[in-house]
Amino acid sequence: MTHHTLSALLLLSGFLLAWPAEAAKLHCPKPSADRDQDHQIALRYHKMGRVYLRAGDSEKALRAFDCVLTLTEKIPMARLDLARAYDALKLYSTARLHYRRALEDAAVEGEHAGIRKRLAALDGLTDRPSHTTDVTNPFASEPGGAPVAGGTEEDDPEPDAPPPILDARVKRTIDALKLLEQKRLRAACVAPPPSPRIIERWWFWTGAGAAVVFSGVALYGAVRWRSLADDWDRNPDDDVQDQLRGMQNLTALALTGAVLSLGTVLIAATLADAPAPSPAPAPIPRGVTLLPSCGPGACGLSVWFTF
């Protein structure tokens, strides 16, 4: 996208940041071939999950941390935060499994003492009844991978991630962005207005007027010089000689000014008629992605365009 369109899109995405994420379930994108992009998205979900966990919304925090582990295993605290979310939901058996896996991670070695203490407190506690979750199997070595030793996995394959549930305001905003991009593309295809004619340019009349004035002065000087030359032939006087030289100089200067004025007009006309380079076509977005974005007060959705 071009810079003049980017500012409009960022402005509209800013409104999205102010709207709360009201979807019943968080939409977790599937891992892509770009590991760096997946890691950046996972960092945003991890930040959002911590905001939800501090706010007491453990259900959304659990889904956010589970999405982090679906995208990457390279965020050390994600597994421990997921265990804490299960713990807050009183799903103690699953929390114990994730706590034990966090003990195997040397990156969170500073938390191992607290994890062991919490595991001892959870020993013998049963899960809260009548609670269902929609998260990745904790026994899998990787999201969607084979189970680790000692774990169990259901025979049924894991269903695909649910489609994103967007509220009406977000849908209207996406439609408005698409309409804005279509209008921009149509405007880019319209032929530019024709350039004004040379006689409509201000510099043409300025140069032409100067050339006329200089030409008039040169004509007057030539006539006057011829008259003084006749007087000099009849009466070679010093005063007549001085006037004759003055008219010669005036005529030469006026002719020089007329030539320079006309030359300037011709050069300007040549440059004005030169075709302007056509601007490079603006890139067309291949897709629109909604990503979570958390601020000091709440979490929202921001729009990202893929080119």
Residue pairs with C-beta under 8 A, 6 or more apart in sequence:
1 9
1 181
1 282
1 283
1 285
1 305
1 307
2 184
2 282
5 180
5 181
5 184
5 282
8 180
9 177
9 180
9 303
9 305
12 173
12 176
12 177
12 303
13 302
13 303
15 173
16 170
16 173
16 300
16 301
16 302
16 303
17 293
17 295
17 300
17 301
17 302
18 300
19 167
19 169
19 170
19 300
19 301
20 298
20 299
20 300
21 292
21 299
21 300
21 301
22 167
23 164
23 165
23 166
23 167
24 165
25 63
25 134
25 162
25 165
26 45
26 60
26 63
26 64
26 67
26 292
27 161
27 162
27 163
27 164
27 165
27 290
28 45
28 63
28 66
28 67
28 70
28 71
28 161
29 41
29 71
29 161
29 289
30 70
30 161
31 38
31 70
31 71
31 72
31 143
32 38
35 72
38 71
38 72
39 71
39 72
39 74
39 75
41 71
41 291
42 67
42 68
42 71
42 72
42 75
42 78
43 75
44 291
44 292
44 293
44 294
45 64
45 65
45 67
45 68
45 71
45 292
46 64
46 65
46 68
46 75
46 77
46 78
46 81
47 294
48 64
48 292
48 293
48 294
48 299
49 60
49 61
49 62
49 63
49 64
49 65
49 68
49 81
49 85
50 61
50 81
51 294
51 298
51 299
52 58
52 60
52 61
52 64
52 299
53 61
53 81
53 84
53 85
53 88
58 85
58 88
58 89
59 89
61 81
61 85
61 88
62 82
62 85
62 86
62 89
62 133
62 135
63 134
63 135
64 292
65 78
65 81
65 82
65 85
66 82
66 135
66 136
68 75
68 78
68 82
69 78
69 79
69 82
69 136
69 143
70 136
70 143
70 144
71 143
73 142
76 105
76 107
76 108
77 108
79 98
79 101
79 102
79 105
79 108
80 98
80 99
80 102
80 105
80 108
80 111
80 115
82 98
83 95
83 98
83 99
83 101
83 102
83 115
84 95
86 92
86 94
86 95
86 98
87 95
87 99
87 118
87 122
89 128
89 131
89 133
90 127
90 128
90 131
91 127
91 128
91 131
91 133
92 122
92 125
92 126
92 127
93 126
93 127
94 127
94 138
95 122
96 119
96 122
97 138
97 139
97 151
98 138
99 115
99 118
99 119
99 122
100 119
101 138
102 108
102 111
102 115
103 112
103 115
103 116
108 115
134 162
136 143
136 144
136 158
137 147
137 153
137 154
137 158
138 151
139 147
139 148
139 151
139 152
139 153
140 146
140 147
140 148
140 151
140 153
141 147
141 148
144 158
147 153
164 290
166 174
166 290
170 290
170 301
173 303
174 288
174 303
177 288
177 303
178 288
181 284
181 285
184 282
185 282
185 284
188 281
188 282
195 272
195 273
198 204
198 269
198 272
198 273
199 205
201 268
201 272
203 265
203 268
204 265
204 268
204 269
207 261
207 262
207 264
207 265
207 268
208 261
208 265
210 257
210 258
210 261
211 257
211 258
211 261
211 262
211 265
214 254
214 255
214 256
214 257
214 258
214 261
215 254
215 258
217 250
217 254
217 257
218 251
218 254
218 255
218 258
221 247
221 248
221 250
221 251
221 254
222 251
224 247
225 244
225 247
225 248
225 251
228 240
228 243
228 244
228 247
229 244
231 237
231 240
232 240
232 241
232 244
283 307
284 307
285 305
285 306
285 307
286 306
286 307
287 305
287 306
288 303
288 304
288 305
288 306
289 303
289 304
289 305
289 306
290 301
290 302
290 303
290 304
291 301
291 302
291 304
292 299
292 300
292 301
292 302
293 299
293 300
293 301
293 302
294 300
